[in-house]
Amino acid sequence: MNTALDWRAATLKNGFRDATAYRVEFFSDIVGSAIVPAAIQLVFWHALFTLGGATEVAGMTFTDMIHYTIVSVLFSQVRGGDQDFELGEMIRTGTLSNYLLRPVSVVEFIYLRGAAPRFLIAGLSLILGLILSLWLGGASPVRVCGAMVMAVMGNVIHYQIGAVLSTMGFYWEDAYSMLMVKNLVVSILSGELLPLNLFPASMRWIWESTPFYLYVFGPTQYALGRWTHLEFLHHLGIALIWMLGLWFLIRMTWKIGIRRYLSLGG
């Protein structure tokens, strides 16, 4: 009897320890991915404006840059997720077979299964954004909520692009390199590292021709009042078009790719 009770107590203790470790790792990952990039940007703006003597860059003052850095961190935490890497790994190892017989699309299933932590972060970021909107000029609770909607749509688009690229695993041995390149490009063209209006006017078409600016730059611009409501609705419509277009592209690429699929690893 005592042995059984001791075993149950040990199991509960280990479960509590594992759950605590997961929570600590989860929140430390959020803090680390938010604070480190923001700190680097703040040092750069200090060097550029305070030490370098600049008063305005691309129409943005030192205060504008600080506000952009703080608010963009909220939306940069929403984008991303590694479900597309999971899809690529499932194709490579053959474990995709375990999901093909389920009554749901494997692409949507994998996204929804891994989206909960990202939606939790979106909720926390929204709360922080609503608090910050009380002090930041141009911001308002309505704008912050609208901006968060765009950021969540950006998260979906980000996964959809990854889901399309992961089908390279049907033709090549691994789609990992393609997904890594995608993430590197996104980190530059999403506005996560620098405001995209720092790009020369002649190069503006580069980021405007991709949906990546909808992840961080767009939501930040709207939240800070630098986009009108009409401009926001225009870009929200663009996001919807991207989502629909990528949905059809996913259907096409996966339908073709499945024909080449051989479950040799699972």
Secondary structure, DSSP 8 states (H G I E B T S, - for coil): -HHHHHHHHHHHHHHHHHHHHHHHHHHHHHHHHHHHHHHHHHHHHIIIIIIT----BTTB-HHHHHHHHHHHHHHHTTS--SHHHHHHHHHHHSTTHHHHTSSS-HHHHHHHHHHHHHHHHHHHHHHHHHHHTTTSTT--HHHHHHHHHHHHHHHHHHHHHHHHHHGGGGTSS--HHHHHHHHHHHHHHTSSSS-GGGS-GGGHHHHHTSSGGGTTHHHHHHHTT-S-HHHHHHHHHHHHHHHHHHHHHHHHHHHHHHTT------
